[in-house]
Amino acid sequence: MIKYFAIENYRSIKKECVIDFDLNIPKNNPFPANTIIGFAGANASGKTTVLQALTFVYWFMQSSFLQLEAEKKIPIEPFYSLENEPSKFHLIFSKKIRLDKDQEEKFIDCEYILHLTKEKVIYEEINYYPCEQKRNIYTRKLNVVIYDKRIKPIDTSDLRSNCSIISFNKQFKSQVIALEFATYFLQSNITNTGLQDEKFNPALVATLMNNSQHDLLLTELIRVADIGIDSIFIGKQHFIEGNPQGILEKLEKVTDQIPKEIVKQLKLLRKSQNDNHQIKLLGVSELFFKHKIADSYVDFLPEQESSGTLQFLVILGKILVTLDTGTLLILDEIEIKLHQNLVAYLIGLFQNPSFNTKGAQLIFSFHNSYLMNILEPHQLWFTQKNDDGETEVFSANDFKDISKFGKEHLEELYRIGRFGAIPRGI
């Protein structure tokens, strides 16, 4: 779970912006940070920039050594007037770690500080808090790495200027802390180039259905999303091969296994007396949606479903994996193609202790102010550009005179402009 994130000189963010994800955590809360954080604001105000920064830092920390070639520049964009200055990031996240074989897992804070330009890493610092006291693991200045005295040093002569020390050291089993940093699982629908257009993949749904717990939840939630769907199942789609003359006689023994639509087509083909017509009979595994229409049940293929239903399944697949693993999910523009009540329902899964038992965290951006009704002031953050084109980030909790109202009035206060972060001139 992310507890703290600071960004400086990245895209539209010029001055340091600090986001506290652990504001106002109740004492009896089993998790070290808020399970949901939402970012609101006008178009092009910087919501996506914040989520891109988070996604970039994790990618760079974990994967840059293997995914960036030696001569490639680091894919980072500084503020337009500070192109020769380093971009700076400061991340603190908490991960469940087992310190001893005989002990249970517990949340341990991990700290990552990164300063870099497009050409090179200038400074990296990795700290670990196993007993709530700071333990420095690595400090890197350019390509010189200083190791903690309790960490076995390794040869870093192959460490490149365009990759992180974590992504390099995770290759070695002796670098246990690097491996902990590198294996923190993250899903995001955004990259350095912006929002990804993720296509619906039936295979991913089929994988979820192979998990009995996911299968039950998937069926329950898809009914919430589309009241016409009764269930989802993996079935066979049939195709016919051969001359339609006499084909029905050949299939008499298995006619009850072939959909009525296919049988009807065969009869029409036989009447057409087209001896050259060839169709193939195969049993192909397909994902089907069973709909109840009037008093009958009809099976639909994914391409027959609405784009909203398919988008719901794309997001739901990510959410189920995140809840199951207790990890992080970043969603830019969470409400795309989805009804506001359905989005609120999905967000609520992270707030429900029956569903979120492992500390899963959802960080998202949105435009629909209705969603503010499910957020507390400390869970609601805004982005706004000033007259110089710089993004500023602030929380509803910063407005001390109105934070006492709680979530019941957040949408109303936002609509009348009390927080700012709305399109100008409207």
C-alpha positions, 0 to 999 in steps of 0.5 A: 500500500502506498503511504506517501508520494512526492513528485517534482519536475515531472510533466505539468508538475514543476514544484514538489507535490506531496500526496499523503495516502495514510491521512486519518487512518483509524486506530483500529484499521488493520492497514497502514494506508487508505484503501481508496484514493480518488483524484478529481479535477478539470480536464488536463489539470494533472490527474493523469500525470499523478497516476503516470508518475506512480506507474513510472516509478514502479516500472523504473524501480522494478523493470528498467534494467531488463526493459531499457536497452543500453543506449535508450533514454529514460522515458521521462518528461520534465516540466517544459522550462526545466528540461535540464533539471532532474525529475525527483520522486519520493515513494513510501509503500508498505508491503507484507513481509515475513521477517522470520520463518516462524513469524507471520507476515506483517506490513513493513515500510519500504522507501525509494528516493529517485532523482534522474534525467532522460540520460541517467540516474543521478541519485537513488536511495533505498531504505527499509523499516523492519522494526519501524526504524530506518535501515539504509540498504543502498545509496547511489550517486551516479553509478557509485553504490554504497551498501549497508554493512549488513548487505553483501556487496555485488559487482555493479560494473554492469549497472547502467546509467539508465536503470535502477539499482533495484532492477539490477540487483534483483537478479541476485538471490543475495539481494533479499531486500531488492527482491522485496522491492521488485516483487511488489505487484502493481496493475495499471491501465496507464503508461507514459504515453497515456491511458491504455485501450485495453481490449476484453480478453475472454481467456482472462475471464476463463482463468478467473472462472477456474478459481472457485472463489472468483467464479462465485464472485464473478457471477454475483457481480456480473448480475449486478452489472447487467440484470439480463445476465444469468451466468457465464460459462465456457461452452462449445461453438459448433461448425459444420464441414461437408456437403449439406446433402445428407449431413443431418443423417450423419449427425442424428446421433449427436443432434441433441448436442448441436444448437438448434440454430445450426440444425436450422441452418443445415436444413436451409442449406439442404433445401438450397441444393448447393453441393459445393457449400462447405462448413466445418464441424468443430468443438471450439471453447468459447465464453458464453453469457447466458441471458434470461429473455422472457421465459427462455435462456439465450447464450450470447458470445462476447461480441454480442455483449455491450461495450459497458459489460465488457469494460466492466469485466476488464476492470473486474478482472483486475479488481479480483486479482488485486483483492486476492493478492492484497496489492495495488491497482491504478485506474485512470478515468475509472468511470469510462463506459460504466454507470456511476452506481456500478463504479461506486459498487466496485470502489466499495469492494475495497472498503468492504472488510469482507472483500478486502482482507489483505490490504488491497489499494485502489488509486483512481481518477474520475470526472463524475462528481457523484463518486465523491459521495463515497469518499472521505475528505482525506481520500479525495484529492484534487489537481488544478493548474495555476496561471503558469500552467503548473499542476498543484495537488491538494486534498479536501482534507486541507480545507479545515473549515469544511472537512468536518462536514464529511463525505455527505457534502463533498459533491455539493461543495465541489459543485459550487466551486469551494475546492476549485479544481473545476473548468474555468469560466463555467 
